[in-house]
Amino acid sequence: MKPLILTSPLQGWASPLEAVPDPVFAERMMGDGIAVDPTGDCLHAPCDAVVLSVHASGHAITLRTPEGAEILMHIGLDTVALGGRGFSPCVAEGASVQRGDPLIRFDLDLLVCEARAVITPVIVTNPERFTIVRRETGRLVGVGEALMTLEPRDDGADVAIVEGDTVRRTIVVPLVHGIHARPAARIGEIARRYVSEVKITKDALVEADRRDGNVRSPVALMALGIKLGDEITIAATGPDAADALAAIGDLILGGMGEKAGSAPTAPVFPREGGGREATDVGAAGFWGPAFAGEQGARKQATTLPADGRLPGVTASPGIAIGQAGLFRLAEIAVVREGADAATERAALDAALATVADRLATKSATAIGAERAILTAHSALLDDPTLTDDAHAAIARGDSAAYAWRTAIRAQADALRATGDARLAERADDMLDLERQVLRALAGEDLDERLSFPPGTILLADDLLPSHLLGLDTASIVGFCVERGGPTSHVAILAATMGLPALVAMGPALAEIAAGTPLILDAGAGLLHVAPDAATLATAQAAFDAQTERRRAALANAARECRTQDGVRIEAFANLGSADDAESAVRNGAEGCGLLRTEFLFLERDSAPSVEEQTADYQRIADTLAGRPLIVRLLDIGGDKPAPYLPIAAEENPALGLRGIRVGLAHPEMLDAQLRAILAVRPAGQCRIMVPMIASLAELRAVRTALDAAAAATGHTEHVALGIMIETPAAAITADLLAQEADFLSIGTNDLTQYALAMDRGNPAVASDLDGLHPAVLRLIARTCEGGAVHGKWTGVCGGLASDPLAVPILIGLGVTELSSAPALVPEIKALVATLTIDACRAHAAAAMSCISAADVRTLARSFRP
């Protein structure tokens, strides 16, 4: 095949892809190529080709040449947010074009004013088939001038080679996340349709580094650590080797919905009419030494203070009195020597069947993260590598329990050795699976629960929400953890359950022995270790007063939320399920200020249909019995990707493709969710909230999509469309956004991390991450002022709305809606009833004049309504 010359589709300055200020292009996540910063206003065909697709917004087009090269041209950055304004496509999908033909005309002035950049990547999206051997960059180019020269890769690279009864094929992996759990399981399913044995070898320059794995084993494939762009060799041996080789090779090259070398395409959703992944609690039994980061270790005491007062960061306020309970699982003891091999093998097979049945039964009724954990465990339990290794160990004389543990841990270590965080999480799943099978072998109850005596204050290195699956939560009265911050998982969990909690306490926490008497004064940020009688009596009096306040608050929870001087403040709740909605109603919530819809989309192999989404939203709306329901559009990104919606791994997911950027990049997904929300009855109960807004152009693009969905479904009633204020950009320009948004709601967790440039998942800085920082308060004030200019209300749905110390300040800044954890709604309403607007405004002004979050909290503790 002759070299293919691509000519410049634009007049302008040609640059390498690294010059594009977007990692998706600069890091070649979509393929290889160059970029042109245009000085003209028309995109031309760089070669003879057929039009594969024209983006609905008119800003991007993909061509296929007769040689098979696929060329994506993307005019500008973030131009999808323009909703088609400024673009006039000259061709349609399926059209044949010749070199130089006009493809898209565009308004360059409009793009310069409203787009993030006008630089235009020209990408070869199937680099596994073509190599760029010549590029023209660093100079002005005109339309029709040579830009790139492509040569096909060696034709022999993907041709089956026969060696006796073995057939081999070498390919380049196009999967954006490499071969992780889901692709490995798909490959295993295909392999089991054939008789031939198939192995995959990860090629390496050094022979000693070459490793192979049986494709029937997802664990063996994951342990190879195969990543995007790796060259692998598939070898099949047996009577149907050629067919098996073709099927598995084509499956991998097809990308399984995770292909990196293709333009972003949305999954197809049925039309009307026609996480950090959590691991189960068993993994906790195998935690290594606590690691809080070098900086965190310097800031935190490594030994208990002499006065027994251990400081921490408030995650959920309140007082608890009890004794220390340590969150650890003792390792199950096993003996190595077994009985005869037949007996031990039969025992292992029976235990595996018992666990498999239990997982299938629980999966049938589980939802969200719990269902994902159970599904992952089922797939691992069915892995032939594990059972084969265990059976081999039994044949050598080991007991069933020892053989299973040996097999599991060898594979778990191999997954951890890859250095891949996703695979390390699967290793934790395997260790939990080890524990379940060992309990089945011992004839013990598989639903293992950690039991604590009443009045336990739980102490842990760190804690995930899924760990509660194995805890007797009725006996726990508070949490303390070494790591985390006030916006971490454990903080959100504690607030949701209404439990006092401190985070970021440092390694000194590990020195406290089980059963030690404790006083947890989370509101004051202190844990009293082994307190004396006087301190205990004082704490008991405060606890009794708190209990009485909560009782009175719950008794009055049905009352409308107003300040003492009659100003209306809406008391809403944050929800993630119908169960949360029931709790919110019981606690007097006046509506839902934030429905997290991610629970429908994550931890599954395919996108939810419009009908499935509508059913879940309707169930929650029915539970709220007419109360307002604010539905946040899907908020996912590189840190919590959906397998059917591949998002390339990013160095900093918080600053990458997340929030509404994902929806705008995948308009079919956005349209499906909007249709589902519009179908909820009664019409008008649902309001729509857009996450991670940073510009008016994004809001307008969503408004256009909402109008289109309404027109397509015959929905004529007005639907309120609001935005989340989570970026400093949105807070500073709130007056501009409020011109077109129906309401503003502040997500204080993300706003805090962006304003302070601190990652809320980084333990080294988490202790300093506090939404009461004066900088954050000033951004909240700016937001409220911007909304008020246009008569739009401003609410808070982040962690500050659940913090009693923050509530008077928020109201003083102008917030008129507070959406907190359901369990805290009664206390928030009771607190609001004691406040006056003038006192809150004066208090807020004083808070904004403080120099640190610690000073603000000191001020807040001294505030008396």
Summary of the structure (lengths in Angstrom):
residues: 865
radius of gyration: 29.3
end to end distance: 81.3
largest distance: 89.7
contacts: 3125
relative contact order: 0.08
helix: 41%
strand: 21%
